[in-house]
């Protein structure tokens, strides 16, 4: 992974309002244990990541947006190449942050992703 590596994020339809994403799309939920699930864009394309994701009937995605590794590190967010549950999986680590800090960082990630626009949209 390098500074330009894109971290691919599936955007749940519930995290959209009037064709715009909400910062919730880049904020870990309580079940995520402060780890935001992404895919390493150097190892899988956005279209492939989306297709694999929606194979699970419990998963929905309006498409894929991305932030770069460098954007995460500029926000002091570590990126963990955990490879679980599949080899391309990574996590953006919010574990050392308060809820207020998580909200601020998720808004910044949303802003980075919006500037880049959709990487893949169904």
C-alpha positions as CSV (number, residue, x, y, z in Angstrom):
1,X,0.0,0.0,0.0
2,X,1.3,3.5,-0.8
3,X,0.0,7.0,-0.3
4,X,-2.1,6.9,-3.5
5,X,-3.8,3.6,-2.7
6,X,-7.5,4.1,-2.8
7,X,-9.5,2.5,0.0
8,X,-12.8,1.5,-1.5
9,X,-15.9,2.0,0.6
10,X,-19.3,0.4,-0.1
11,X,-22.1,3.1,0.3
12,X,-25.3,1.7,1.8
13,X,-28.4,3.3,0.2
14,X,-29.5,4.4,3.7
15,X,-26.4,6.6,3.8
16,X,-27.7,8.8,0.9
17,X,-30.0,11.8,0.9
18,X,-31.1,13.2,-2.4
19,X,-28.2,11.6,-4.3
20,X,-25.6,12.8,-1.9
21,X,-23.8,10.7,0.7
22,X,-24.0,11.5,4.4
23,X,-20.9,11.4,6.7
24,X,-22.5,8.3,8.2
25,X,-21.1,6.5,5.1
26,X,-17.6,7.0,6.5
27,X,-18.4,6.6,10.2
28,X,-18.1,3.2,11.9
29,X,-21.2,1.9,13.5
30,X,-21.3,0.4,17.0
31,X,-21.1,-3.2,15.6
32,X,-17.9,-2.2,13.7
33,X,-16.0,-1.7,17.0
34,X,-14.6,1.6,15.7
35,X,-13.1,-0.1,12.6
36,X,-14.4,1.1,9.2
37,X,-14.4,-1.6,6.6
38,X,-12.8,-0.8,3.2
39,X,-11.1,-2.7,0.4
40,X,-7.5,-2.1,-0.9
41,X,-8.0,-0.7,-4.4
42,X,-4.5,-1.9,-5.4
43,X,-5.7,-5.5,-5.0
44,X,-9.3,-5.3,-6.3
45,X,-11.3,-3.1,-8.6
46,X,-14.3,-1.1,-7.4
47,X,-16.6,-3.1,-9.7
48,X,-15.3,-6.4,-8.4
49,X,-15.5,-5.3,-4.8
50,X,-19.1,-4.1,-5.3
51,X,-20.1,-7.4,-7.1
52,X,-18.6,-9.5,-4.3
53,X,-20.2,-7.3,-1.6
54,X,-23.8,-7.6,-3.0
55,X,-23.5,-11.4,-3.4
56,X,-24.4,-11.5,0.2
57,X,-28.2,-11.1,0.3
58,X,-27.9,-9.1,3.6
59,X,-25.6,-6.5,2.0
60,X,-26.7,-3.5,-0.1
61,X,-24.6,-1.0,-1.9
62,X,-25.5,2.0,-4.1
63,X,-21.9,2.0,-5.3
64,X,-18.3,2.6,-4.3
65,X,-16.5,5.7,-3.1
66,X,-13.0,6.0,-2.0
67,X,-10.5,7.8,0.2
68,X,-6.7,7.5,-0.2
69,X,-4.3,6.0,2.2
70,X,-2.6,9.4,2.4
71,X,-5.9,11.2,3.2
72,X,-6.5,8.8,6.1
73,X,-3.0,9.3,7.5
74,X,-3.3,13.0,7.2
75,X,-6.3,12.7,9.5
76,X,-4.2,10.6,11.9
77,X,-6.3,7.5,11.0
78,X,-4.3,4.2,10.8
79,X,-5.1,1.8,8.0
80,X,-4.9,-1.8,8.9
81,X,-4.4,-4.4,6.2
82,X,-6.2,-7.2,8.1
83,X,-7.1,-9.4,5.1
84,X,-10.2,-10.7,7.0
85,X,-12.7,-11.9,5.8
86,X,-11.0,-11.8,2.4
87,X,-7.5,-10.8,1.2
88,X,-8.3,-7.3,0.0
89,X,-10.0,-6.2,3.2
90,X,-8.6,-3.3,5.3
91,X,-9.9,-1.3,8.2
92,X,-9.7,2.4,8.9
93,X,-9.0,2.6,12.7
94,X,-11.0,5.0,14.7
95,X,-10.4,3.2,18.0
96,X,-8.4,5.9,19.8
97,X,-11.0,8.6,19.1
98,X,-13.9,10.0,21.1
99,X,-17.4,10.1,19.5
100,X,-16.9,13.8,18.7
101,X,-13.6,13.2,17.0
102,X,-15.1,10.2,15.1
103,X,-17.8,12.5,13.7
104,X,-15.3,15.2,12.7
105,X,-13.0,12.6,11.0
106,X,-15.9,10.9,9.2
107,X,-17.0,14.3,7.8
108,X,-13.4,14.9,6.5
109,X,-13.3,11.4,4.8
110,X,-16.7,12.1,3.3
111,X,-15.4,15.4,1.8
112,X,-12.3,13.7,0.3
113,X,-14.6,11.0,-1.2
114,X,-17.0,13.5,-2.6
115,X,-14.2,15.4,-4.3
116,X,-13.1,12.2,-6.0
117,X,-16.7,11.3,-6.8
118,X,-18.1,7.8,-7.4
119,X,-15.5,5.2,-8.3
120,X,-18.2,2.7,-9.2
121,X,-22.0,3.3,-9.2
122,X,-24.6,0.7,-10.0
